[in-house]
C-alpha cells in the first residue's frame, strides 16, 4: 500500500494512490452454526452491495455494530469532500443523511454504543490538511454536529471508541507551535467533550490513528511518531509504552483492539531493508508489546484495521500487491496460535481494492469495509 505520510486520516493509513477515485466495499462473514470461524479456508466472506452516492470517489473507512441489524459504516465522497454514513438494517445498506459543514468534511471513525447512541469523527475540509476536527452524534433519528474543544483549531480525529455512553474516546492530531503535529486525545463524559493531555514524543509529525478501550481504566491508542507509537490510559493519565523499534521513520501503527489488560493487538506496516512495505503486527501480554509473525503475500502489503472477538478470534484487514501489480483486499485471522490468510473477494478486476475497517459481532459474524479504488464505489463484506 504505498505509504505517504501526509497529515492524517485514511490517506496515511492507505496507499498514496488512494487519492485516486475509490469505491465502497462491504464484506460480510457469516458461518453457519455456533462453532468458531474457520478462517484458514476463507469460507464465508461475501460481498454485500452498498451505495456509492456519486460513483466516482467514495469509500468507507470504519465500521461498528451493536447487532446483526444495526451496523454503521462511515467515510467520505472524495470528489466533493462530503461526509458519507451508511447503515445496515439486517437486509441492506442505505445512505443516512449526515451533516457536511461548509468547505466539506470527511469521517474516519465510528463507534456504535446502542441503536440510539453512536459517534463518528473526522475533520472539516480535506482531512490530510487538517480540520478543524469534526464530531457527529446519532440519537436514533438523526446525525448532528457536536461541539468539541478543537472545533476551531487545525486538527483531525482519526479514531473513536467507547465503553459506555459516558465514556467515549477520540484520538488524532493537532497542529502545534511546539511540534509540527502533536497527538490529540478527547474524551466524552456524557455531557461534554474535553481534551485530555497525551504525550507527544517527537518534534516532527505525531499522530494517534486508533483507540480501543475495555474499561474506564484500560484504553490503548496507537499511531506514529517517526515510527511506532503506543499510549495507554490507566484511569488517570496517558503514558507512552515501548514498542518494537521501527525499521524506518515512516513505519506506523494503524489500528488497535484489546480484550483485556493482558491481551491487545495492534497492526500497521513496516519496511524491509530493501524498502518493501509489509504488514506489521504486535501483541500486548500485560507487560510488553512483541512482534508476531503474519502471512505476507506479494511484495507490498499493509494492515489497516483490527477487531478483537476473543483471545483466539482476532481479525485484521488491509491490502496487498499481487505479482501483476494489482492491490487486492487482505484479511487475516488469529486463531490463538497463528495468523493465517483468509480468502476475501474483490468487487472486480480492479487494481486498487482495499479494506480499512473491520468489526466482529461474534465468532461467526463480522463486517469489513473499504474501497474499490479504480471505480469509485464503496465495498462492504461479511
C-alpha positions as CSV (number, residue, x, y, z in Angstrom):
1,X,0.0,0.0,0.0
2,X,2.2,2.9,-0.7
3,X,2.8,4.9,2.3
4,X,2.7,8.6,2.1
5,X,2.9,10.4,5.5
6,X,0.5,13.2,4.7
7,X,-1.2,14.8,7.6
8,X,-3.6,12.2,8.7
9,X,-6.7,10.3,8.1
10,X,-7.1,7.5,5.8
11,X,-4.5,8.7,3.4
12,X,-1.9,7.9,6.0
13,X,-3.4,4.5,6.6
14,X,-3.6,3.6,3.0
15,X,-1.7,3.9,-0.3
16,X,-0.9,7.3,-1.6
17,X,-2.6,6.1,-4.8
18,X,-5.9,6.0,-2.8
19,X,-6.1,9.7,-3.7
20,X,-7.5,8.4,-6.9
21,X,-11.2,7.6,-7.3
22,X,-12.3,4.9,-4.9
23,X,-15.2,2.6,-4.3
24,X,-17.0,1.5,-1.2
25,X,-16.6,-2.2,-0.4
26,X,-18.5,-4.1,2.3
27,X,-17.6,-7.6,3.1
28,X,-19.5,-9.8,5.5
29,X,-18.6,-13.0,7.2
30,X,-21.4,-15.5,8.2
31,X,-20.5,-19.0,9.3
32,X,-23.5,-21.3,9.9
33,X,-23.8,-22.9,13.4
34,X,-22.4,-21.9,16.7
35,X,-18.9,-23.1,16.2
36,X,-15.9,-20.9,15.8
37,X,-14.9,-19.4,12.5
38,X,-12.6,-21.3,10.1
39,X,-10.6,-18.5,8.6
40,X,-7.9,-20.6,7.0
41,X,-10.2,-21.6,4.3
42,X,-11.6,-18.1,3.9
43,X,-15.1,-19.6,3.5
44,X,-18.0,-17.3,4.5
45,X,-16.7,-13.8,3.3
46,X,-19.0,-12.4,0.8
47,X,-19.6,-9.0,-0.9
48,X,-22.7,-7.1,0.1
49,X,-24.0,-4.3,-2.2
50,X,-23.5,-0.8,-0.7
51,X,-24.4,2.6,-2.1
52,X,-21.8,4.8,-3.8
53,X,-23.6,8.2,-4.0
54,X,-21.7,9.7,-7.0
55,X,-19.9,6.6,-8.2
56,X,-16.7,8.4,-8.6
57,X,-14.7,8.6,-5.4
58,X,-16.5,7.0,-2.4
59,X,-15.0,5.0,0.4
60,X,-15.8,3.6,3.8
61,X,-13.0,3.5,6.3
62,X,-14.6,2.5,9.6
63,X,-17.4,0.2,10.8
64,X,-19.1,-0.6,14.1
65,X,-22.1,-2.6,15.1
66,X,-24.4,-3.3,18.1
67,X,-26.3,-6.2,16.5
68,X,-26.8,-8.0,13.2
69,X,-29.4,-5.4,12.2
70,X,-27.6,-2.3,13.4
71,X,-24.3,-1.7,11.7
72,X,-22.8,1.7,10.9
73,X,-20.0,2.5,8.3
74,X,-18.5,5.9,7.7
75,X,-16.2,7.5,5.1
76,X,-16.5,10.2,2.5
77,X,-17.3,11.2,-1.0
78,X,-13.8,12.1,-2.0
79,X,-14.8,14.1,-5.1
80,X,-16.8,16.6,-3.2
81,X,-15.5,16.1,0.4
82,X,-18.9,15.2,1.7
83,X,-19.4,13.0,4.7
84,X,-20.7,9.5,3.9
85,X,-22.6,7.5,6.5
86,X,-24.2,4.2,5.7
87,X,-26.4,1.8,7.8
88,X,-27.1,-1.9,7.6
89,X,-30.6,-2.8,8.9
90,X,-30.2,-6.6,8.6
91,X,-31.2,-6.6,5.0
92,X,-29.5,-3.9,3.1
93,X,-27.1,-0.9,3.3
94,X,-28.5,2.6,2.8
95,X,-27.1,6.1,3.0
96,X,-28.2,8.0,6.0
97,X,-28.1,11.8,5.8
98,X,-25.2,13.4,7.6
99,X,-24.0,17.0,8.1
100,X,-21.3,18.3,5.9
101,X,-20.2,21.7,7.1
102,X,-19.3,24.4,4.6
103,X,-16.0,23.6,2.9
104,X,-16.6,19.9,3.1
105,X,-15.5,17.3,5.6
106,X,-14.5,13.6,5.9
107,X,-15.2,10.9,8.5
108,X,-12.6,8.4,9.6
109,X,-14.0,6.7,12.7
110,X,-17.3,5.4,14.1
111,X,-18.4,3.6,17.2
112,X,-21.9,2.3,17.9
113,X,-23.0,2.0,21.6
114,X,-26.7,1.3,21.1
115,X,-29.3,1.8,18.4
116,X,-29.8,5.4,19.7
117,X,-26.3,6.3,20.5
118,X,-23.4,6.3,18.1
119,X,-20.4,8.6,17.4
120,X,-18.5,9.5,14.2
121,X,-15.3,11.5,14.0
122,X,-13.2,13.2,11.3
123,X,-12.4,16.7,10.2
124,X,-13.7,19.6,8.3
125,X,-12.3,20.2,4.8
126,X,-9.6,17.9,3.4
127,X,-8.5,15.8,6.4
128,X,-5.0,15.3,5.1
129,X,-4.5,19.0,5.5
130,X,-6.3,19.2,8.9
131,X,-9.5,20.3,10.3
132,X,-10.7,21.6,12.5
133,X,-11.8,18.3,13.9
134,X,-15.4,17.1,13.5
135,X,-17.6,15.1,15.8
136,X,-21.1,13.8,14.9
137,X,-23.6,12.0,17.1
138,X,-26.5,9.7,16.3
139,X,-29.5,9.9,18.7
140,X,-31.7,7.3,17.0
141,X,-33.2,9.6,14.5
142,X,-30.5,11.9,13.0
143,X,-26.8,12.7,12.9
144,X,-25.8,16.1,14.3
145,X,-22.6,18.0,14.8
146,X,-21.5,18.2,18.5
147,X,-19.2,21.0,19.6
148,X,-15.7,19.9,20.7
149,X,-12.7,21.8,22.1
150,X,-10.8,21.6,18.7
151,X,-13.7,22.9,16.6
152,X,-11.7,26.0,15.7
153,X,-8.2,24.5,15.6
154,X,-6.3,22.9,12.8
155,X,-6.7,19.2,13.8
156,X,-8.2,15.9,12.8
157,X,-9.7,13.0,14.7
158,X,-8.9,9.6,13.3
159,X,-10.4,7.0,15.7
160,X,-13.1,6.7,18.3
161,X,-14.0,4.0,20.9
162,X,-16.4,3.7,23.8
163,X,-17.0,1.6,26.9
164,X,-20.4,3.3,27.7
165,X,-22.5,6.3,26.8
166,X,-20.5,8.3,29.3
167,X,-17.0,7.0,28.4
168,X,-16.0,7.8,24.8
169,X,-12.5,8.4,23.5
170,X,-11.5,10.1,20.2
171,X,-7.9,10.4,19.0
172,X,-6.0,12.1,16.2
173,X,-3.6,15.1,15.9
174,X,-3.5,18.8,16.3
175,X,-1.2,21.5,14.9
176,X,1.1,22.9,17.5
177,X,3.6,25.8,17.9
178,X,6.0,23.5,19.7
179,X,5.5,20.4,17.5
180,X,4.7,20.4,13.8
181,X,1.9,18.0,14.7
182,X,1.1,16.8,18.3
183,X,-1.0,13.9,19.5
184,X,-4.7,14.7,20.3
185,X,-7.0,12.9,22.7
186,X,-10.5,13.9,23.5
187,X,-13.0,12.4,26.0
188,X,-16.8,12.4,26.3
189,X,-18.1,12.2,29.8
190,X,-21.8,12.1,28.9
191,X,-22.1,15.9,28.9
192,X,-19.1,17.5,27.2
193,X,-16.0,16.7,25.1
194,X,-12.8,17.7,26.7
195,X,-9.1,17.5,25.7
196,X,-7.1,15.0,27.8
197,X,-3.3,15.5,27.9
198,X,-1.4,12.9,25.9
199,X,2.4,12.6,25.4
200,X,4.0,13.9,22.1
201,X,7.4,12.3,21.9
202,X,8.9,13.9,18.7
203,X,9.3,17.4,17.4
204,X,8.2,16.2,13.9
205,X,4.9,14.6,12.9
206,X,3.0,12.9,15.7
207,X,-0.5,11.4,15.5
208,X,-2.8,8.8,17.0
209,X,-4.7,6.8,14.4
210,X,-6.8,4.5,16.5
211,X,-8.1,3.9,20.0
212,X,-9.7,0.9,21.9
213,X,-11.0,0.7,25.4
214,X,-12.2,-2.2,27.6
215,X,-12.9,-0.2,30.8
216,X,-12.7,3.2,32.3
217,X,-9.1,2.4,33.5
218,X,-7.8,0.5,30.4
219,X,-7.5,2.0,27.0
220,X,-5.0,2.0,24.2
221,X,-4.2,4.5,21.4
222,X,-1.7,3.8,18.6
223,X,-0.2,5.8,15.8
224,X,3.1,7.2,14.7
225,X,5.9,9.5,15.8
226,X,8.8,8.9,13.3
227,X,8.0,5.3,13.9
228,X,5.6,3.3,16.0
229,X,3.7,5.0,18.9
230,X,1.5,3.3,21.5
231,X,0.0,5.1,24.5
232,X,-2.0,3.6,27.4
233,X,-4.7,5.1,29.7
234,X,-4.7,3.7,33.3
235,X,-7.7,5.8,34.5
236,X,-5.6,8.8,35.5
237,X,-3.3,9.6,32.6
238,X,-2.0,8.6,29.2
239,X,1.6,7.4,29.0
240,X,3.9,6.1,26.2
241,X,4.5,2.4,26.3
242,X,7.6,1.0,24.5
243,X,7.1,-0.8,21.2
244,X,9.5,-2.7,18.9
245,X,11.9,-0.4,17.1
246,X,10.8,0.7,13.6
247,X,12.8,0.0,10.5
248,X,12.1,3.4,9.0
249,X,10.7,6.6,10.3
250,X,7.7,6.0,8.1
251,X,6.6,2.8,9.9
252,X,3.4,3.2,11.8
253,X,0.5,1.5,13.6
254,X,-2.9,2.0,12.1
255,X,-5.3,0.2,14.4
256,X,-5.5,-1.3,17.9
257,X,-8.0,-3.7,19.6
258,X,-7.9,-5.0,23.2
259,X,-9.9,-7.6,25.0
260,X,-8.3,-7.5,28.5
261,X,-5.4,-5.8,30.4
262,X,-3.2,-8.7,29.3
263,X,-4.4,-9.2,25.7
264,X,-4.3,-6.5,23.0
265,X,-3.3,-6.3,19.3
266,X,-2.0,-3.5,17.1
267,X,-1.5,-3.6,13.3
268,X,0.1,-1.4,10.7
269,X,3.0,-1.6,8.4
270,X,6.8,-1.9,8.5
271,X,9.5,-1.8,5.8
272,X,12.1,-4.3,4.8
273,X,15.7,-3.3,4.4
274,X,15.1,-3.3,0.6
275,X,12.2,-0.8,1.0
276,X,9.2,-3.0,0.6
277,X,6.2,-2.3,2.8
278,X,4.9,-5.3,4.8
279,X,2.3,-6.0,7.4
280,X,3.3,-5.4,11.0
281,X,1.5,-7.0,14.0
282,X,2.4,-6.7,17.7
283,X,0.7,-8.2,20.8
284,X,0.4,-6.9,24.3
285,X,0.7,-9.6,27.0
286,X,0.3,-7.3,30.0
287,X,3.9,-6.4,30.2
288,X,5.4,-5.9,26.7
289,X,4.5,-5.3,23.1
290,X,6.1,-8.0,20.9
291,X,6.1,-8.7,17.2
292,X,4.0,-11.7,15.9
293,X,4.6,-13.3,12.5
294,X,2.0,-12.6,9.9
295,X,1.4,-14.0,6.4
296,X,2.8,-11.9,3.6
297,X,1.6,-12.2,0.0
298,X,3.0,-10.1,-2.7
299,X,5.9,-7.7,-2.4
300,X,4.0,-4.9,-0.6
301,X,1.2,-5.1,1.9
302,X,-0.3,-3.3,4.9
303,X,-2.9,-3.9,7.7
304,X,-5.3,-1.1,8.3
305,X,-7.8,-2.4,10.8
306,X,-8.1,-5.0,13.6
307,X,-11.0,-6.2,15.7
308,X,-11.0,-8.4,18.8
309,X,-13.7,-11.0,19.5
310,X,-11.8,-13.4,21.8
311,X,-8.2,-14.5,22.6
312,X,-8.4,-17.0,19.8
313,X,-10.6,-14.9,17.4
314,X,-9.0,-11.7,16.1
315,X,-9.4,-10.3,12.6
316,X,-7.2,-7.8,10.6
317,X,-7.8,-6.1,7.3
318,X,-5.8,-4.3,4.7
319,X,-4.4,-4.7,1.2
320,X,-1.6,-6.4,-0.7
321,X,0.0,-6.1,-4.1
322,X,-0.1,-9.1,-6.3
323,X,2.6,-10.2,-8.7
324,X,0.7,-8.4,-11.5
325,X,0.9,-5.1,-9.6
326,X,-2.8,-5.0,-8.6
327,X,-3.8,-4.2,-5.0
328,X,-6.3,-6.6,-3.6
329,X,-8.3,-6.9,-0.3
330,X,-6.4,-8.6,2.5
331,X,-8.0,-10.3,5.6
332,X,-6.0,-12.2,8.2
333,X,-7.2,-14.1,11.3
334,X,-5.6,-15.1,14.6
335,X,-6.9,-18.4,16.0
336,X,-4.9,-18.4,19.2
337,X,-1.8,-19.9,17.7
338,X,-1.0,-18.2,14.4
339,X,-2.1,-15.6,11.9
340,X,-3.5,-17.0,8.6
341,X,-4.6,-15.5,5.3
342,X,-8.4,-15.6,4.8
343,X,-9.7,-15.6,1.2
344,X,-11.6,-12.4,0.6
345,X,-13.5,-11.3,-2.6
346,X,-12.6,-8.3,-4.7
347,X,-15.5,-6.5,-6.4
348,X,-14.0,-6.6,-9.8
349,X,-10.7,-7.0,-11.6
350,X,-9.8,-3.6,-10.2
351,X,-6.2,-2.6,-9.4
352,X,-6.9,-0.8,-6.2
353,X,-9.2,-2.8,-3.9
354,X,-8.5,-2.1,-0.2
355,X,-10.1,-2.8,3.2
356,X,-9.9,-0.4,6.1
357,X,-12.3,-1.0,8.9
358,X,-13.5,-4.3,10.5
359,X,-15.8,-5.3,13.4
360,X,-16.8,-8.7,14.7
361,X,-20.2,-9.3,16.3
362,X,-19.4,-13.0,17.2
363,X,-17.2,-15.9,16.1
364,X,-19.5,-16.4,13.1
365,X,-20.4,-12.8,12.0
366,X,-18.1,-9.9,11.1
367,X,-18.1,-6.9,8.7
368,X,-15.2,-5.3,6.8
369,X,-15.4,-2.1,4.7
370,X,-13.2,-0.4,2.3
371,X,-13.0,1.0,-1.2
372,X,-12.7,-0.1,-4.8
373,X,-10.1,2.3,-5.8
374,X,-10.3,2.5,-9.6
375,X,-14.1,2.6,-9.9
376,X,-15.2,4.9,-7.1
377,X,-17.5,2.6,-5.3
378,X,-17.8,1.5,-1.7
379,X,-17.1,-2.0,-0.6
380,X,-18.8,-4.0,2.2
381,X,-18.1,-7.6,3.1
382,X,-19.3,-10.0,5.7
